[in-house]
Amino acid sequence: MECEDSSLRSRRTSSNMTRPTSSSKSSRPNRPTSGQRHKSTPAENHPKSEPETRSETKTEVTEPTPYTGPPLAIHTTELGKSYGDAPALLPLDLQIAEGERVSLIGHNGSGKTTLIRMLTGMLEPSQGTATVAGHPIASLEARAAVSYLSDQPVFYDDLTVWEHLEYIARLHGTDDWEQQAVDLIDMLGLTPRADDLPTTFSRGLKQKAAIAMAFVRPFELMLIDEPFVGLDRTGREALLELFSLAHSDGAALVVATHELSSVREGQRLIALSGGEMTYDGSPGEADVNALTEGIRLDEL
């Protein structure tokens, strides 16, 4: 079933609510179609003379060039993270525009997960500053604007898939969430398991449930860490379609992945190695195979 573009509208809203109990189920709708210079005084008894003309060397200060591009979804200045004397991410200046789709690649320990976790506000930087959707990271406004799809999904023990979607949607002030939830569940092949506890699922089904949770809420920016791990063909195709829908709706996407097919579909490729950026440009101009050489699934 095709998911309607309007059900994936990327907007930022927020509201407060209490965590629902497992008994708070909603009835589901039918499936949709989708300074002053010092002046020398002549010494006494010395003849007065004209002051000596001295050439002064002025140091020109170059002002930083102001950013004049489109509005930014991500803006970091000297953003870095260290653990003691060991740097996890060297100072990074990064600008990602609203609506931009970026692929992020790198070996284990390259700094990509560290970067994503700092941008979500889950990890405090050791230095530098960063904003997401125009707000300081870790602020309430930033949290409302950013959806995070982790490589290690976390679920409540006593909530079903449907109840997880309801909780997240209502937490972010989404009133018309039910139709969207039905769309997502259908796209991801979770309809028969919607009333089951995701804590009992296989790795692949857990990932599908996490994907639905990430897309059921409004967002301006989505940060994604290895989303394809454990997915079957249906899940991968559904996720790529959801990426395309969110991108066409104006959301920015940053996808940390080793999947070459996903890398090629992004507008921009960023590679990290040893905590520093080694490539930032078009995927078409990059030797992706060389940049990803040696990356193994068990490293990610």
C-alpha positions as CSV (number, residue, x, y, z in Angstrom):
1,M,0.0,0.0,0.0
2,E,1.3,3.4,-0.9
3,C,1.7,5.8,2.0
4,E,0.2,9.3,1.3
5,D,2.7,12.2,1.3
6,S,0.4,14.3,3.5
7,S,0.6,11.6,6.3
8,L,4.3,12.2,6.5
9,R,4.2,16.0,6.8
10,S,7.4,17.1,8.4
11,R,6.4,19.8,10.8
12,R,7.6,20.7,14.3
13,T,5.1,20.6,17.2
14,S,5.4,19.5,20.8
15,S,3.2,18.9,23.8
16,N,3.4,17.2,27.2
17,M,1.6,14.0,28.2
18,T,2.0,11.2,30.6
19,R,3.0,7.7,29.5
20,P,0.0,5.7,28.7
21,T,-0.9,2.4,30.3
22,S,-1.1,-0.8,28.3
23,S,-4.9,-0.7,28.5
24,S,-5.1,2.7,26.6
25,K,-5.7,1.4,23.1
26,S,-7.3,3.3,20.3
27,S,-9.6,1.8,17.7
28,R,-7.9,1.7,14.4
29,P,-9.5,3.1,11.2
30,N,-9.9,1.1,8.1
31,R,-6.8,0.7,5.9
32,P,-6.4,3.8,3.7
33,T,-5.6,4.1,0.0
34,S,-2.9,5.6,1.1
35,G,43.9,54.9,20.3
36,Q,45.7,58.6,20.6
37,R,49.3,58.6,19.3
38,H,52.1,59.4,21.8
39,K,53.7,62.8,20.7
40,S,57.5,63.0,21.4
41,T,58.7,66.3,23.0
42,P,62.1,67.5,21.9
43,A,64.8,67.3,24.5
44,E,65.7,70.5,26.3
45,N,68.5,72.6,24.7
46,H,68.1,70.7,21.5
47,P,67.0,72.5,18.4
48,K,63.4,71.9,17.4
49,S,63.0,69.7,14.4
50,E,60.2,68.5,12.3
51,P,58.7,65.2,13.6
52,E,59.9,62.2,11.8
53,T,57.4,60.6,9.6
54,R,57.1,56.9,10.3
55,S,55.4,54.4,8.2
56,E,52.9,52.3,10.1
57,T,52.1,48.7,9.2
58,K,48.4,47.9,9.7
59,T,47.3,44.4,10.2
60,E,44.2,43.7,8.1
61,V,41.6,41.6,9.9
62,T,39.6,39.4,7.6
63,E,36.0,39.1,8.8
64,P,34.4,35.7,8.4
65,T,32.2,35.4,5.4
66,P,28.6,35.2,6.6
67,Y,26.5,32.2,5.6
68,T,24.1,33.2,2.8
69,G,22.8,29.8,1.8
70,P,19.5,28.2,2.5
71,P,18.3,27.8,6.1
72,L,20.3,25.2,8.0
73,A,19.0,22.0,9.6
74,I,22.4,21.4,11.2
75,H,25.2,23.9,12.0
76,T,28.2,22.9,14.0
77,T,31.2,25.1,15.0
78,E,34.3,23.3,16.3
79,L,32.1,20.6,17.6
80,G,34.2,17.8,19.2
81,K,34.1,15.0,21.7
82,S,36.9,13.5,23.8
83,Y,37.1,10.8,26.5
84,G,40.0,11.8,28.6
85,D,42.9,12.3,26.2
86,A,41.3,10.1,23.5
87,P,39.4,12.1,20.9
88,A,36.3,10.5,19.5
89,L,35.4,13.4,17.2
90,L,37.9,16.1,16.3
91,P,36.6,19.7,16.0
92,L,34.1,19.7,13.2
93,D,32.5,22.6,11.3
94,L,29.5,21.3,9.4
95,Q,26.5,22.9,7.6
96,I,23.6,20.8,6.4
97,A,20.7,22.7,4.7
98,E,17.1,22.1,5.3
99,G,15.7,19.4,3.1
100,E,19.2,18.0,2.3
101,R,19.7,14.2,2.3
102,V,23.1,13.2,3.5
103,S,24.8,9.8,3.8
104,L,27.4,9.4,6.6
105,I,29.9,6.6,6.3
106,G,32.9,5.5,8.3
107,H,34.6,2.6,10.1
108,N,33.9,1.6,13.7
109,G,35.3,4.4,15.9
110,S,35.3,6.9,13.0
111,G,33.0,9.3,15.0
112,K,29.8,9.0,13.1
113,T,27.7,7.6,16.0
114,T,29.3,10.1,18.3
115,L,28.3,12.9,16.0
116,I,24.7,11.7,15.7
117,R,24.3,11.3,19.4
118,M,25.6,14.8,20.1
119,L,23.2,16.2,17.5
120,T,20.3,14.5,19.2
121,G,21.3,15.9,22.6
122,M,22.0,12.5,24.0
123,L,25.8,13.1,24.3
124,E,27.3,16.3,25.7
125,P,30.1,17.8,23.5
126,S,33.5,18.4,24.9
127,Q,33.9,21.5,22.9
128,G,32.2,23.7,20.3
129,T,28.6,24.5,19.6
130,A,25.8,23.1,17.4
131,T,22.2,23.9,16.4
132,V,19.6,21.8,14.8
133,A,16.6,23.4,13.0
134,G,17.9,26.7,14.4
135,H,17.9,25.6,18.0
136,P,20.7,24.7,20.4
137,I,21.1,20.9,20.7
138,A,19.5,19.4,23.8
139,S,16.9,22.2,23.9
140,L,13.2,21.4,24.0
141,E,12.7,23.0,20.6
142,A,15.5,20.9,19.1
143,R,14.1,17.7,20.6
144,A,10.7,18.6,19.1
145,A,12.2,19.1,15.6
146,V,14.5,16.0,15.5
147,S,13.4,12.4,15.0
148,Y,16.1,9.8,15.9
149,L,16.2,6.3,14.5
150,S,18.7,4.3,16.5
151,D,20.6,1.2,15.5
152,Q,19.6,-0.2,18.9
153,P,15.8,0.2,19.3
154,V,14.4,0.6,22.8
155,F,10.8,-0.3,23.7
156,Y,8.5,-0.3,26.8
157,D,8.0,-3.8,28.1
158,D,4.3,-3.5,28.4
159,L,3.2,-1.6,25.3
160,T,2.3,-3.1,21.9
161,V,3.5,-1.8,18.6
162,W,0.2,0.2,18.2
163,E,0.5,1.6,21.7
164,H,4.1,2.7,21.1
165,L,2.9,4.6,18.0
166,E,0.0,6.2,19.9
167,Y,2.3,7.3,22.8
168,I,4.9,8.9,20.5
169,A,2.4,10.6,18.3
170,R,0.5,12.1,21.2
171,L,3.7,13.1,22.9
172,H,4.5,15.3,19.9
173,G,1.1,16.7,19.6
174,T,-0.1,14.8,16.6
175,D,-3.9,14.5,16.6
176,D,-4.4,12.8,13.2
177,W,-1.9,10.0,14.0
178,E,-4.1,6.9,13.6
179,Q,-4.3,7.0,9.8
180,Q,-0.6,7.6,9.6
181,A,0.1,4.7,12.0
182,V,-2.0,2.4,9.8
183,D,-0.1,3.4,6.7
184,L,3.3,2.8,8.4
185,I,2.3,-0.6,9.8
186,D,1.0,-1.7,6.4
187,M,4.1,-0.5,4.5
188,L,6.4,-2.3,6.9
189,G,4.4,-5.5,6.9
190,L,3.6,-5.2,10.6
191,T,-0.2,-5.5,10.4
192,P,-0.4,-9.0,11.9
193,R,1.9,-8.0,14.7
194,A,0.4,-4.6,15.6
195,D,-1.1,-5.8,18.9
196,D,2.1,-7.7,19.9
197,L,4.9,-6.6,22.2
198,P,7.9,-5.5,20.2
199,T,10.2,-6.7,23.0
200,T,9.4,-10.2,21.9
201,F,10.3,-9.6,18.2
202,S,13.2,-10.7,16.1
203,R,15.9,-8.2,15.3
204,G,14.3,-7.4,11.9
205,L,10.8,-6.9,13.3
206,K,12.2,-4.7,16.1
207,Q,13.8,-2.5,13.5
208,K,10.6,-2.2,11.5
209,A,8.7,-1.2,14.7
210,A,11.4,1.4,15.4
211,I,11.1,2.8,11.9
212,A,7.3,3.2,12.3
213,M,7.9,5.0,15.6
214,A,10.4,7.4,14.0
215,F,8.1,8.3,11.2
216,V,4.8,8.6,13.1
217,R,5.7,11.9,14.6
218,P,6.4,15.3,12.9
219,F,10.0,16.3,12.3
220,E,12.2,18.7,10.4
221,L,15.3,16.6,10.7
222,M,15.8,12.9,11.0
223,L,19.0,11.4,12.3
224,I,19.4,7.7,11.4
225,D,22.1,5.2,12.6
226,E,22.4,2.0,10.5
227,P,18.7,1.6,9.7
228,F,19.0,-1.3,7.3
229,V,20.6,-3.8,9.7
230,G,18.3,-6.8,10.1
231,L,15.7,-5.7,7.5
232,D,14.4,-8.0,4.8
233,R,13.8,-6.8,1.3
234,T,10.3,-5.6,2.1
235,G,11.6,-3.6,5.0
236,R,14.4,-2.0,3.0
237,E,12.2,-1.0,0.1
238,A,9.6,0.5,2.6
239,L,12.3,2.5,4.4
240,L,13.8,3.9,1.2
241,E,10.3,5.0,0.1
242,L,9.8,6.6,3.5
243,F,13.1,8.5,3.1
244,S,12.0,9.7,-0.3
245,L,8.6,10.9,1.0
246,A,10.2,12.7,3.9
247,H,12.8,14.3,1.7
248,S,10.2,15.5,-0.8
249,D,8.2,17.0,2.1
250,G,11.2,19.2,3.0
251,A,12.8,17.2,5.9
252,A,16.5,16.9,6.2
253,L,17.9,13.4,6.5
254,V,21.3,12.3,7.8
255,V,21.8,8.5,7.4
256,A,24.8,6.7,8.9
257,T,25.1,3.6,6.8
258,H,27.3,1.1,5.0
259,E,24.6,0.3,2.4
260,L,26.1,1.5,-0.9
261,S,22.6,1.7,-2.5
262,S,21.5,4.2,0.1
263,V,24.8,6.1,-0.2
264,R,24.3,6.6,-3.9
265,E,20.7,7.9,-3.4
266,G,21.8,10.7,-1.1
267,Q,22.5,14.2,-2.4
268,R,25.7,14.5,-0.4
269,L,28.3,12.1,1.1
270,I,30.3,12.7,4.3
271,A,33.0,10.3,5.3
272,L,34.6,10.2,8.7
273,S,37.9,8.4,9.7
274,G,39.7,8.5,13.0
275,G,37.4,11.2,14.3
276,E,37.8,13.7,11.4
277,M,36.0,14.4,8.1
278,T,37.9,12.9,5.2
279,Y,35.3,13.6,2.4
280,D,32.4,15.9,1.9
281,G,30.9,16.2,-1.5
282,S,28.8,14.5,-4.1
283,P,28.4,10.7,-3.9
284,G,28.9,10.6,-7.7
285,E,32.3,12.1,-7.5
286,A,33.5,9.9,-4.6
287,D,35.2,6.5,-4.7
288,V,32.6,5.0,-2.4
289,N,34.2,1.6,-2.6
290,A,37.5,3.0,-1.4
291,L,35.9,5.0,1.4
292,T,34.0,2.0,2.6
293,E,36.7,-0.6,2.0
294,G,37.2,-2.8,5.0
295,I,33.9,-1.9,6.8
296,R,32.4,-5.0,8.1
297,L,28.9,-5.5,9.3
298,D,30.1,-6.5,12.8
299,E,32.0,-3.2,13.1
300,L,28.9,-1.0,12.7
